[in-house]
Amino acid sequence: MSDSQSITILGSTGSVGQSTLAVIEANPQYRVFALTAHSNTQLLLEQCVHYQPDYAVLSSGEGASELAEQLRQAECRTELLTGADALEEVARAEEVDIVMAAIVGAAGLASSLAAVQAGKKVLLANKEALVMSGELFMAAAQHSKATIIPIDSEHNAIFQCLPESRTGVAQDQLRQVEKIVLTGSGGPFLNTPTQHLASVTPEQACRHPKWSMGRKISVDSATMMNKGLEYIEACFLFSVAPGRVEVLIHPQSIVHSMVHYVDGSVLAQMANPDMRVPIAHGLAWPSRIGSGVNFLDLAAEGPLEFTHPDMDRFPCLALGMAAASAGGGAPIALNAANEVAVQAFLDGRLEFIRIADLIGEVVEKIPCEAPSSLAIIQDCDLRARILAKELIIKQFH
Ligand SMILES: NC(=O)c1ccc[n+]([C@@H]2O[C@H](COP(=O)([O-])OP(=O)(O)OC[C@H]3O[C@@H](n4cnc5c(N)ncnc54)[C@H](OP(=O)(O)O)[C@@H]3O)[C@@H](O)[C@H]2O)c1
């Protein structure tokens, strides 16, 4: 029997996708089955020529005939597919053992869910999928016996610190756990005087002090909505009530999260802030492989600080925590409004400090029924997006 494992990387041209390929490059036991991009045809071409996957998907379809011609000229064996449905096909294909779900935003929901329903080992970076469909997603994994390994560094840390490292933790194991602590760096505006936040630019917001990431998650880190989404994600992934999850600011981003046990013990996972660490962990779990990341030198690191977050500075974090407690459709409306608001901020159509106001108004005004099916989730998502866009045009007047 071969030890080689086949992998589909959904979102291979993104920041997490590229880090995944970097880990695979150093670990040839992983074979690339499919790579996907939305519109970055140049990078997808380069990746196909280098990794020779069976399939490549260009989900927008734009530029597909030119890309197919370039693949032919490069004598690349990869077959090119187009459209969103093809993402699901390469996620659930029988030949695939592992799926890296690294598309950004709600656009990744259907393909991430398809991988789970097909019983794959799913490395979940696409937190928005879980925020939108948490109960459905975890129930599908239980039904299909899919293994979900969180790739968000915080949830990967918690996964490593929990008894028997698993998602969908059994309730008897959870009795040993007092609380889960999510750490967050506080982003680029942790110490910026609040009166200056009105005029911050997308470039400033995307300049994260510790992590190199895509633009959407970078803005989410600057508002700390990223931690709000992660708060919801943690509740679904580990079946914990919101009251048992806490957030601490830790600017050094060395301790990636912690689990407090009833006997007073605290287990934490530490590493240099580089996504190749949780990716390597997820790929090899329950074994370990090299990630290519430098070993942590704690003596050289200096003091590690922890403080409570300032909710007045970070209203998006408060909104995320409130949506976790409210449950139902609140996380869906929150996520949809956030995606629209972040895009508007990146396009120069919404001030940074108005992102939270917009999301708060959408969550308040969009009632959603219990998200028990994909159709209900998509309907709630759509209504929240429409309202968010209308509010931006009117700028809340
Ligand atoms: N970056 C990190 O360090 C990090 C850490 C933890 C969690 N995450 C999570 O991982 C996910 C990916 O983040 P990222 O930073 O890697 O994002 P990114 O750099 O923006 O990459 C996003 C990927 O998704 C593809 N994509 C974008 N829109 C799409 C659509 N409508 N349909 C299908 N594919 C689409 C992109 O293709 P094109 O390149 O063609 O546009 C790209 O491959 C997010 O959910 C994020 O929250 C990221």
The ligand as a MOL file (V3000), in Angstrom:
LIG
                    3D

  0  0  0     0  0            999 V3000
M  V30 BEGIN CTAB
M  V30 COUNTS 48 52 0 0 0
M  V30 BEGIN ATOM
M  V30 1 N -4.1270 34.0460 5.7570 0
M  V30 2 C -4.0350 33.5270 6.9550 0
M  V30 3 O -2.9860 33.5630 7.5840 0
M  V30 4 C -5.2420 32.8580 7.5980 0
M  V30 5 C -5.1610 32.4170 8.9190 0
M  V30 6 C -6.2390 31.7660 9.4780 0
M  V30 7 C -7.4090 31.5960 8.7580 0
M  V30 8 N -7.4760 32.0630 7.4870 0 CHG=1
M  V30 9 C -8.7280 31.8870 6.7510 0
M  V30 10 O -8.4280 31.1880 5.5570 0
M  V30 11 C -9.2680 31.6320 4.4890 0
M  V30 12 C -8.3800 32.1260 3.3530 0
M  V30 13 O -7.6420 33.2460 3.7920 0
M  V30 14 P -6.4470 33.8530 2.9210 0
M  V30 15 O -5.8240 34.8860 3.7530 0
M  V30 16 O -5.6210 32.7340 2.3850 0 CHG=-1
M  V30 17 O -7.2750 34.5330 1.7350 0
M  V30 18 P -6.7310 35.0850 0.3410 0
M  V30 19 O -5.2600 35.2380 0.3700 0
M  V30 20 O -7.5580 36.2690 0.0020 0
M  V30 21 O -7.0660 33.8720 -0.6820 0
M  V30 22 C -8.3870 33.5150 -0.9350 0
M  V30 23 C -8.4560 32.3570 -1.9030 0
M  V30 24 O -9.8490 32.1440 -2.2130 0
M  V30 25 C -10.0550 32.3180 -3.6360 0
M  V30 26 N -11.3490 32.9900 -3.8230 0
M  V30 27 C -11.6400 34.3010 -3.5860 0
M  V30 28 N -12.9290 34.5510 -3.9060 0
M  V30 29 C -13.4610 33.3860 -4.3360 0
M  V30 30 C -14.7430 33.0140 -4.8440 0
M  V30 31 N -15.7470 33.8870 -4.9480 0
M  V30 32 N -14.9240 31.7300 -5.2260 0
M  V30 33 C -13.9260 30.8180 -5.1240 0
M  V30 34 N -12.6650 31.1190 -4.6780 0
M  V30 35 C -12.4580 32.3850 -4.2830 0
M  V30 36 C -8.9040 33.1730 -4.1050 0
M  V30 37 O -8.6910 33.0280 -5.5070 0
M  V30 38 P -7.9540 34.2290 -6.3490 0
M  V30 39 O -6.5530 34.2620 -5.8390 0
M  V30 40 O -8.0530 33.7950 -7.7560 0
M  V30 41 O -8.7240 35.4780 -6.0420 0
M  V30 42 C -7.7670 32.6140 -3.2340 0
M  V30 43 O -7.3110 31.3970 -3.7870 0
M  V30 44 C -10.1580 32.7250 5.0920 0
M  V30 45 O -11.3670 32.1610 5.4840 0
M  V30 46 C -9.3860 33.1860 6.3190 0
M  V30 47 O -10.2220 33.6900 7.3400 0
M  V30 48 C -6.4380 32.6910 6.8970 0
M  V30 END ATOM
M  V30 BEGIN BOND
M  V30 1 1 1 2
M  V30 2 2 2 3
M  V30 3 1 2 4
M  V30 4 1 4 5
M  V30 5 2 4 48
M  V30 6 2 5 6
M  V30 7 1 6 7
M  V30 8 2 7 8
M  V30 9 1 8 9
M  V30 10 1 8 48
M  V30 11 1 9 10
M  V30 12 1 9 46
M  V30 13 1 10 11
M  V30 14 1 11 12
M  V30 15 1 11 44
M  V30 16 1 12 13
M  V30 17 1 13 14
M  V30 18 2 14 15
M  V30 19 1 14 16
M  V30 20 1 14 17
M  V30 21 1 17 18
M  V30 22 2 18 19
M  V30 23 1 18 20
M  V30 24 1 18 21
M  V30 25 1 21 22
M  V30 26 1 22 23
M  V30 27 1 23 24
M  V30 28 1 23 42
M  V30 29 1 24 25
M  V30 30 1 25 26
M  V30 31 1 25 36
M  V30 32 1 26 27
M  V30 33 1 26 35
M  V30 34 2 27 28
M  V30 35 1 28 29
M  V30 36 1 29 30
M  V30 37 2 29 35
M  V30 38 1 30 31
M  V30 39 2 30 32
M  V30 40 1 32 33
M  V30 41 2 33 34
M  V30 42 1 34 35
M  V30 43 1 36 37
M  V30 44 1 36 42
M  V30 45 1 37 38
M  V30 46 2 38 39
M  V30 47 1 38 40
M  V30 48 1 38 41
M  V30 49 1 42 43
M  V30 50 1 44 45
M  V30 51 1 44 46
M  V30 52 1 46 47
M  V30 END BOND
M  V30 END CTAB
M  END
